[in-house]
């Protein structure tokens, strides 16, 4: 690995540590709020002009339209400040996001009135953005409102990106240095500050809030835990795609650009405001489901009580997140089992026909709606596992612990693909992490709908010979 070199003497890069982090955070928060504030101002102006000058629609109705249009812009990812401030890349999606909510006006306003308000709103949003982008580019050329960036990869692509950033200050990025493993030939304009594994530490030391991944030496899969950890700390990550000279089948508005070099922004690791939205959805949906299924739960509990002398509910401690455990509850499907915490597969002689039915239909999981309501779990997320197996899988299966970034769920992306019971843990980990990295409220709704549909249809997966996946010679009781 290259020897770490001192920081270059670059304007505004002569402070490190806490002060640099504070300055960077203030700038980033200011810039992050710029587009939402601009959109809100433009929509408010459109509503005011339409209500006062034209007299239609009424101000409350127009205000509802503006609120929906603002949410549409936010949900479409159009309020993320891009590196390349080119309005034409986003104009089509902005027009669609502002025009589509006009349908909320139709019950209270004529089609012509709704169309005029949508056109006025779209025009003002585009005009305000054009002026804002022009002002921001001018400020960046003057050395203001810039941010530091680390280049992960000191090869040809990394050096090309470094040169572009130096020649085009209007992009607003000032490179601090490279992070790469192998020695790099001379001629670098920036120092090698460490390896990719040092990204979090170097970013914290220099107050850097953004990193661009440019093909560093080594395997790409080794970067996954490094980049995930940095995203969870709030670092923005952009990746130069392999074969970036070829056009990708992605909407142009979703891909950023550094002077002709496409970069793909990764989603933030933390849910942010989405965490509260997910929790609110969990509380509302679990309460409704608990009320709807209460008669069924009562009937099943009565049958279990009449057939067995054991308690109706089975309680077991499960891992529900990083360092979090909770006692989850299920309908009892077997008698007392001394090895329930360490046994992978329940012996057939422990299950009654009713127990088999409850497990096959997953109706034994319904009491976990109470866990969801209490906040121990979520409706959708990686399934909680017993501490004994969690420790084992974390040692043997790559990135198993990454699935604990989100609260455990009653159902999940892996489960609707048949990965439940005695199935491959490697595949579950892949699906669980994919769900977390691509979470949206709509995805939760889709998973819940598919879960309900699967209860009535044929099921895939289930109990398969997963011992060959897990290498657990004592997995069966």
NORNORTA-V825661 format. One record per pair of residues at least 24 apart in sequence whose C-alpha atoms are under 7 Angstrom apart, sorted by sequence separation. I is the first residue (numbers start at 0). J is the second residue. D is the distance in whole Angstrom. If there is no record, write none. Layout:
# NORNORTA-V825661
i j d
I J D
I J D
This chain:
# NORNORTA-V825661
i j d
72 96 6
97 121 6
148 172 6
153 177 6
238 262 5
239 263 6
383 407 5
71 96 5
146 171 6
147 172 6
148 173 6
149 174 6
152 177 6
153 178 7
209 234 5
210 235 6
211 236 6
212 237 6
213 238 7
237 262 6
238 263 5
309 334 7
332 357 7
380 405 7
382 407 5
383 408 7
145 171 4
146 172 5
147 173 5
148 174 5
149 175 6
150 176 6
151 177 6
152 178 6
153 179 6
208 234 5
209 235 5
210 236 5
211 237 5
212 238 5
213 239 6
237 263 5
238 264 6
380 406 6
381 407 5
382 408 5
402 428 7
94 121 6
144 171 7
145 172 6
146 173 6
147 174 6
148 175 6
149 176 6
150 177 5
151 178 5
152 179 5
208 235 6
209 236 6
210 237 6
211 238 6
212 239 6
237 264 4
380 407 5
381 408 5
382 409 7
68 96 6
140 168 5
145 173 7
147 175 6
149 177 6
150 178 6
151 179 6
236 264 6
237 265 6
380 408 4
382 410 7
68 97 5
139 168 6
140 169 5
196 225 6
236 265 6
377 406 6
379 408 4
380 409 7
382 411 7
396 425 7
399 428 6
402 431 6
39 69 7
139 169 5
153 183 7
199 229 6
376 406 6
377 407 6
378 408 5
379 409 6
380 410 6
381 411 6
402 432 5
405 435 7
38 69 7
376 407 5
377 408 4
378 409 5
379 410 5
380 411 5
401 432 7
415 446 7
68 100 6
137 169 7
139 171 5
235 267 7
376 408 5
377 409 6
378 410 6
379 411 5
67 100 6
136 169 5
330 363 5
329 363 5
330 364 7
412 446 6
415 449 7
181 216 6
329 364 5
411 446 7
415 450 6
64 100 6
179 215 6
180 216 6
329 365 7
330 366 7
64 101 6
179 216 6
230 267 6
231 268 4
329 366 5
230 268 5
231 269 5
328 366 6
329 367 6
64 103 6
328 367 6
422 461 7
64 104 7
327 367 6
421 461 6
422 462 6
227 268 7
417 458 7
419 460 7
420 461 5
421 462 5
422 463 6
367 409 7
417 459 5
418 460 6
419 461 6
420 462 5
421 463 5
422 464 7
423 465 5
35 78 6
86 129 7
327 370 6
417 460 4
418 461 7
421 464 7
422 465 5
34 78 5
60 104 7
151 195 6
417 461 6
421 465 5
340 385 6
423 468 6
424 469 7
34 80 7
341 387 6
340 387 7
31 79 7
84 132 6
31 80 6
325 375 6
381 431 6
56 108 6
56 112 7
157 213 5
55 112 7
156 213 6
319 376 7
148 207 6
151 210 7
147 207 5
148 208 7
149 209 7
150 210 6
151 211 6
152 212 6
147 208 7
148 209 5
149 210 5
150 211 5
151 212 5
152 213 5
154 215 7
147 209 7
148 210 5
149 211 6
150 212 6
151 213 6
152 214 5
153 215 7
150 213 7
152 215 4
151 215 6
152 216 7
319 383 5
379 443 6
318 383 5
317 383 6
318 384 5
49 116 6
317 384 5
318 385 6
317 385 5
318 386 6
316 385 7
317 386 6
45 119 6
45 120 5
42 120 6
45 123 7
41 120 7
289 368 6
41 123 5
42 124 7
321 403 5
41 124 5
285 368 6
320 403 4
321 404 6
320 404 6
320 405 6
38 124 6
41 127 7
285 371 7
286 372 7
320 406 5
83 170 6
285 372 6
319 406 6
320 407 6
82 170 6
319 407 5
37 127 7
281 371 7
282 372 5
360 454 6
163 258 7
281 377 6
281 378 6
26 144 7
23 146 7
344 474 7
346 476 6
343 474 5
344 475 5
345 476 7
342 474 6
343 475 6
344 476 6
342 475 6
342 476 6
88 251 6
89 252 5
277 440 7
88 252 5
83 255 6
82 255 6
83 256 6
81 255 6
82 256 7
83 257 6
82 257 7
1 180 7
0 180 5
1 181 6
0 181 5
1 182 5
0 182 5
7 189 7
23 206 6
6 190 7
23 207 7
20 205 7
23 208 7
4 190 6
19 205 6
20 206 4
4 191 6
16 203 7
19 206 5
20 207 7
3 191 6
4 192 6
16 204 5
3 192 5
15 204 6
16 205 6
1 191 7
3 193 6
15 205 5
16 206 6
15 206 6
